[in-house]
């Protein structure tokens, strides 16, 4: 069920339906990442290598053993070439704050995503002074 449909039901139903919420809970972050990876044809090994992180740590991030930081989620979104809506959705699924363009770091991420920068160019633009 779409979020807007769930909101509508919560706003119009006479009683709160816990089962409805359980059945339509937040998608699992790692399933969401896997879905984006499948769409882009990127393997876990390739994503971890491009993130330039330890292989074991990378697999722990991608299988849910460790919780990724907001920066890791941003790196993943950039590597997968997500559009801004998908990017914001991924951050929300990860329970991280969405991009806020009045923040310099977030504004740079937003700019890089909107201008479809390659990961390398975006990383240099965002993280290099």
C-alpha positions as CSV (number, residue, x, y, z in Angstrom):
1,X,0.0,0.0,0.0
2,X,1.3,3.4,-0.9
3,X,2.1,5.8,2.0
4,X,-0.5,8.2,0.8
5,X,-3.1,5.4,0.9
6,X,-2.0,4.5,4.4
7,X,-2.3,8.1,5.5
8,X,-5.8,8.3,4.0
9,X,-6.9,5.1,5.9
10,X,-5.4,6.4,9.2
11,X,-7.2,9.7,8.7
12,X,-10.6,8.2,7.9
13,X,-10.8,4.9,9.8
14,X,-12.9,5.0,13.0
15,X,-10.4,2.9,14.9
16,X,-6.7,2.5,14.8
17,X,-5.7,-0.7,13.0
18,X,-2.4,-2.0,14.3
19,X,-2.4,-4.9,11.8
20,X,-2.7,-2.5,8.9
21,X,0.5,-0.8,10.1
22,X,2.3,-4.1,10.6
23,X,1.3,-5.3,7.1
24,X,2.4,-2.1,5.5
25,X,5.5,-1.3,7.6
26,X,8.6,0.5,6.5
27,X,10.5,-1.5,3.8
28,X,13.7,-3.1,5.0
29,X,16.7,-1.0,4.1
30,X,18.7,-3.9,2.9
31,X,15.9,-5.1,0.6
32,X,15.6,-1.6,-0.8
33,X,19.3,-1.4,-1.5
34,X,19.3,-4.8,-3.1
35,X,16.4,-3.7,-5.3
36,X,18.2,-0.6,-6.5
37,X,21.4,-2.7,-7.1
38,X,19.4,-5.2,-9.2
39,X,17.9,-2.4,-11.3
40,X,21.4,-0.9,-11.9
41,X,23.0,-4.3,-12.4
42,X,25.6,-3.8,-9.7
43,X,26.8,-6.6,-7.5
44,X,27.5,-6.4,-3.8
45,X,31.2,-6.9,-4.4
46,X,31.3,-4.1,-7.0
47,X,29.4,-1.7,-4.8
48,X,31.7,-2.4,-1.8
49,X,34.8,-2.0,-4.0
50,X,33.6,1.3,-5.4
51,X,32.8,2.5,-1.8
52,X,36.4,1.8,-1.0
53,X,35.6,0.1,2.4
54,X,36.8,-3.1,3.9
55,X,35.1,-6.1,2.2
56,X,33.9,-7.7,5.4
57,X,32.5,-4.4,6.7
58,X,30.8,-3.8,3.4
59,X,29.1,-7.1,3.4
60,X,28.0,-6.5,7.0
61,X,26.5,-3.1,5.9
62,X,24.7,-4.8,3.0
63,X,23.3,-7.7,4.9
64,X,22.0,-5.8,7.9
65,X,24.6,-7.0,10.5
66,X,25.8,-3.4,10.8
67,X,23.8,-0.1,10.5
68,X,25.2,2.1,7.8
69,X,26.0,5.7,8.6
70,X,24.2,8.5,6.8
71,X,27.4,9.0,4.7
72,X,27.4,5.4,3.7
73,X,23.8,5.7,2.6
74,X,24.8,8.8,0.6
75,X,27.7,7.0,-1.0
76,X,25.4,4.1,-1.9
77,X,22.8,6.4,-3.4
78,X,25.5,8.2,-5.5
79,X,27.0,4.9,-6.6
80,X,23.6,3.6,-7.7
81,X,22.9,6.8,-9.6
82,X,19.6,7.3,-7.8
83,X,17.3,10.2,-8.7
84,X,16.5,12.7,-5.9
85,X,13.1,11.1,-5.0
86,X,14.7,7.6,-4.7
87,X,17.6,9.2,-2.8
88,X,15.3,10.8,-0.2
89,X,13.3,7.5,0.1
90,X,16.5,5.6,0.7
91,X,17.5,8.0,3.5
92,X,14.0,7.8,5.0
93,X,14.1,4.0,4.8
94,X,17.5,4.0,6.6
95,X,15.9,6.3,9.3
96,X,18.4,9.0,8.4
97,X,17.5,12.7,8.0
98,X,16.6,13.6,4.4
99,X,18.7,16.0,2.4
100,X,18.1,19.6,3.5
101,X,19.4,22.1,0.9
102,X,20.0,24.9,3.5
103,X,22.8,22.7,4.9
104,X,26.0,23.1,2.8
105,X,26.9,19.4,2.8
106,X,23.3,18.3,1.9
107,X,23.1,21.1,-0.8
108,X,26.3,19.6,-2.4
109,X,24.8,16.1,-2.4
110,X,21.5,17.5,-3.8
111,X,23.4,19.3,-6.6
112,X,25.5,16.3,-7.5
113,X,22.4,14.1,-7.7
114,X,20.4,16.6,-9.7
115,X,23.3,17.1,-12.1
116,X,23.8,13.4,-12.5
117,X,27.5,13.6,-11.5
118,X,29.5,10.4,-11.6
119,X,30.4,8.9,-8.2
120,X,34.0,10.0,-8.5
121,X,33.1,13.6,-9.5
122,X,30.4,13.8,-6.9
123,X,32.7,12.5,-4.1
124,X,35.4,15.0,-5.0
125,X,32.8,17.8,-5.1
126,X,31.1,16.8,-1.8
127,X,34.0,15.6,0.4
128,X,37.0,17.5,-0.9
129,X,37.6,21.1,0.1
